[in-house]
Amino acid sequence: MKLNLRSLDLNLLPVFDALMREQHLSRASDQLAMSQPAVSNALKRLRQSFNDDLFVRTSRGLKPTPRAIEIHSAIQPALQMIQHGCMEQSFDPGTSDQTLNITMNAATEYLIAPLLMAWIRNESPNTTVKLHPDHLDDIPAQLKDGMLDYAIDYVSYAHDQFRSFVLGLEDLNIVCARNHKVLKGGITLEQFETLPQVTLVPRSNITANMSHRRGTPIEQLMGKDLPNRNLAMHVSSFVAIPDIVASTDLIAIVPSRLAQQPRYKDTIQCLPVPFEYPKVEIRLLWHKSRNNDASHHWFMERVQRLVELLP
């Protein structure tokens, strides 16, 4: 006869499992932290549900019937799977073969990728890392869907589905050629507004109300407070900008950590920005569904250590 699962109280199955393993009422009740009358009542309901005595009392305890043995062999693997699934999962970076999908801009990638990969290879050699550009379509949706694990960005997603913390604060510099024909160690606001500039291709971002807004990083950072600019060139990556300004009369706004790399000291000037601007917060962002993931806690702890090593 087919059992109707809707008529079976699934809370009785752990009691049945304990009785099968202990084959003794008092020992089963001790293991379950239940009173003996409560276990006896559960056994009575089990007998009704399965239409079988299930256990026969003997001088040594309880002897399972053939039907009880048949039922237990069928349900025990499922009970073990449920118990395993409900337990907090451990994470061993040394054996993990996970793939981490992270989006960040090219300047951050240039600065952080060597350090990031060095400690991952040291602690989790089977982990694969995929770094994606920050101009992907709808990064928050990809974080929510699990297509991306993390975003490192200069904006936050002001929505209760996302979590973040500040990795660090970034300054900005104006950069131009070392032998620029106009600029010699400083720049005025008028010069900033009139000299030709190179900047990034505008990207789409998510605003506080989860609507999309397009703009270059400095436009999204400052909004209407940004002075006018004479834009002559758009490029896809911050990393290309120092070499471009070094060989032209263009200027640009770039992150200070990039502008002040030793490799550029003989080719470009790093000048103070001639207007007030907010400090750029570099954030690590993720969807809240990752919060109870053991690998997430490992990654977060290591990234916080990593940013301490940045110049």
Sequence and secondary structure as in RCSB ss.txt:
>XXXX:A:sequence
MKLNLRSLDLNLLPVFDALMREQHLSRASDQLAMSQPAVSNALKRLRQSFNDDLFVRTSRGLKPTPRAIEIHSAI
QPALQMIQHGCMEQSFDPGTSDQTLNITMNAATEYLIAPLLMAWIRNESPNTTVKLHPDHLDDIPAQLKDGMLDY
AIDYVSYAHDQFRSFVLGLEDLNIVCARNHKVLKGGITLEQFETLPQVTLVPRSNITANMSHRRGTPIEQLMGKD
LPNRNLAMHVSSFVAIPDIVASTDLIAIVPSRLAQQPRYKDTIQCLPVPFEYPKVEIRLLWHKSRNNDASHHWFM
ERVQRLVELLP
>XXXX:A:secstr
    GGGS TTHHHHHHHHHHH SHHHHHHHHT  HHHHHHHHHHHHHHHTS  EEEETTEEEE HHHHHHHHHH
HHHHHHHHHHHS     TTT   EEEEE  HHHHHHHHHHHHHHHHHH TT EEEEE TT TTHHHHHHHTS SE
EEESS   STTEEEEEEEEE EEEEEETT SS SS   HHHHHHSEEEEE  EEEE TTS EEEE HHHHHHGGG
S   EEEEEES GGGHHHHHHTSS BEEEEHHHHT GGGTTTEEEE  SS    EEEEEEEEGGGTT HHHHHHH
HHHHHHHTT  
